Amino acid sequence: MKQIIIFLRQLLSNLHKFYENYKKNDWFKLFIIIQLRNSDHIRDFKNLDTEMSKDRMASYLNNKWYYGYDSIFFIFSRLPVFWFIMP
């Protein structure tokens, strides 16, 4: 499986809790987390909608951007712990 690049804004406490929980369960190292505030990393991703990603979690997989619930769906689909709740 390919790695997913996830952009998180550090100020959102719910996303930070989510990050801490998934980090414990990422056995296969399928995720790369990038803080949205780090402008050096953001420059490498030209098509990132920074305004939308400030309000929603952004992720990058297979040359395509996903925001909000779509990001969460792809994250859950890659963590075996959460497979029992996926449709």
N, C-alpha and C positions, 0 to 999 in steps of 0.2 A: 504494500500500500504506500501511496505517496504521503509525504508530510503535508500538513495543513499549516499555513502561516496565519496566526491569529493576532489581530491588533486590538489591544486593550487600553482603555483610558484608565489611568490609575485612580482617579477621583471617585469613580463609581464603586461604591462599597459592595453592591451585589455582584458585579463582575469580578471584583477582587476575591470574594468568597468562592465564586465559581472557579476561578483560576486555582486557588489553593486546593479545592476538592479534586479537580481533574488532574492536577499535577501529581497527586498521590496515586492516581489510578492509571497514569500513562505508562504502562509497562513496556510498550513497544516503541516508545519515543516517537510518536507520530505527530507531535505538535511542536511548533516553534512559536514562542510568544514574543511579540514586539510591543514595547510601550509606545503608545501613540504620541507621547510628548517628545520622544527622541527624534529630532528632525533629521539626523544623519541616516537613520533607517528609513524614514518616510520618503526621502529623495530617491531611493532605489525603486520605489513603487510609484510610478508616474500616474497610473490610472486610479489610484485610491481616492475616493471621495472623502476628504478629511472632515467635512462638515457632517456628513451622514454618519461617519464612523465615530464621531464624538458622542452621538446620541445612541448609537447601536453598535454592537460588536461587529467588527469586520473580519472576514477571513478570505484567504486566497488559496484556491485549489484548481489545478488543471487550467491555468491561465484565465480564470474567471473569478470575479469578486462576488462575495455573498455577504449580506448584512442582516443583522437582527436574528430572527428565528431560523432563517435558513442556515446561518452560521452554527447555531446551537444544534440543529438537526445533524449537520455533517460531523460535528464534534461527538455527539452521542452515538452516531453510527460507527465511529471508530473506537469507542471505549467498550470493551466487552462487559463491563460492569453494568452499563446502561442498556444493553440489548434487550432485556426483558420488558422495558417500557416503550420500546420503539414499535410503531405499527408495522 
